Amino acid sequence: MESQKKHSPVYSFEFFPPKNEEGEERLRRTRERLTALGPRLFSVTFGAGGSTRERTFETVLTIQRRSGIDVAPHLSCIDATPASIRELLQRYRDNGVRNIVALRGDMPSGTGGGPGHFKYANELVEFIRQEHGDYFHIEVGCYPEIHPDAKDAFADLENFRRKVNAGADSAMTQYFYAPEAYFRFVDSCEKMGVDIPIVPGIMPIVNFKQLARFSDACGADIPRWLRKRLEAFDDDDKASMQAFGIDVVTQLCSDLLEAGAPGLHFYTLNQAKASEAIWHNLGLTRRMAKAD
């Protein structure tokens, strides 16, 4: 963890593109509340198989114009071609976007889509660097608890190092609830010579059934003690469950920051309340003001 302590903390929130007018209004309210906290960055997801390509572009520009905060669009390898990525990068550059999250992307379910010209994220990172040099700050993903498609932990670490060697500037992790997983992952990266900021991904606990479904799909572990506590809450007592979840995630974030984590990246699911509560519990506004 020693190399992480020298990086300036970056706090960010992730959104997904809304599908309809109701979703647009919810995202607007969420974005306004989280903008007031003064994060360094917002990010916008891409969707399985590039299914939200144009909505992602429009959402990125809308948020950047109205919030005044830098926005990082996700780019995916799925069904991408050099021409499509080249066009999208130029459109972002023309609109003043300087941050990119480069990912392999999730395979679309129920369709024939799959990796296009770029099979892995390191190939996408390398292409962005070849096309635009150092113009974009490129962030990549990593998995403290091992990517579900990885052969083993060592192969997963090598895959991550390839992305860094291709030109990644920083990384954000899949969410987790055991800080030890993050600490061990970062220590392993440092031993391999990886020295970029690795920002922990944070998933607030709002809906346990939804969280369990997400976690099963992406390989994120919910520790047994936490799962059992969440299962014990009555379905009609969501407020108590969410208050408990805020306490648990606040403690997780506190442990990470105290150990030197270079910021936090919140997976908001386009909701503000839980992320906002954790932010205030941690005193992040005061921390950032003191750092400035």
Secondary structure by P-SEA (a helix, b strand, c coil): ccccccccbbbbbbbcccccaaaaaaaaaaaaaaaaacccbbbbbbcccccaaaaaaaaaaaaaaaccbbbbbbbbcccccaaaaaaaaaaaaaacccbbbbccccccccccccccccccaaaaaaaaaaccccccccccccccccccccccaaaaaaaaaaaaaaccccccccccccaaaaaaaaaaaaaacccccbbbbbbccccaaaaaaaaaaacccccaaaaaaaaaccccaaaaaaaaaaaaaaaaaaaaaaacccbbbbbcccccaaaaaaaaaaaaaaaaaaac
